[in-house]
Amino acid sequence: MEKQPLRVQLLTQKGESFQIKLPHLDIPVTVDREIYQRMCKDPNYQFSNAALAS
């Protein structure tokens, strides 16, 4: 059985920080640019806000 990617929503970007919403957390998580870019390239994550996720 193939594992489904985790759906992540990009909420805001402020400078080098990105606020993302993970499905099983009630509060947003702040990550830096390096972590955000790694998550974008990782097939285990699927970003739902394509306009901000580039």
C-alpha positions in Angstrom: 0.0 0.0 0.0 1.4 3.4 -1.0 1.7 6.1 1.6 -0.3 9.3 0.9 1.6 12.6 1.0 0.9 14.8 4.0 -1.2 17.8 3.0 0.4 21.1 4.2 -1.2 24.5 3.8 1.1 27.6 3.5 -0.5 30.4 5.5 1.9 33.3 5.3 5.5 34.3 4.5 7.3 37.0 6.5 10.8 37.5 5.4 12.7 34.2 5.8 9.9 32.6 7.9 7.0 30.6 6.6 3.9 29.7 8.6 2.4 26.3 7.6 -0.6 24.4 8.8 -0.2 20.7 9.3 -3.4 18.6 9.3 -3.1 17.2 12.9 -2.1 20.4 14.7 -4.4 23.1 15.8 -1.8 25.9 15.6 0.4 26.9 12.7 4.1 26.0 12.7 6.8 28.5 11.7 9.7 27.1 9.6 12.7 28.8 8.0 13.4 29.0 4.3 15.7 26.0 4.2 13.2 23.7 5.9 10.4 25.1 3.7 12.3 24.4 0.5 13.2 20.9 1.6 9.5 20.2 2.3 8.5 21.5 -1.1 10.9 19.1 -2.8 9.9 16.2 -0.6 7.2 13.9 -2.1 6.0 13.1 1.4 4.5 16.7 1.6 1.8 18.2 -0.7 1.3 21.9 -0.4 -2.3 23.0 -1.0 -1.7 26.8 -1.6 0.2 26.7 -4.9 0.2 30.5 -5.3 2.4 30.9 -2.2 4.2 27.6 -2.3 6.7 28.4 -5.1 
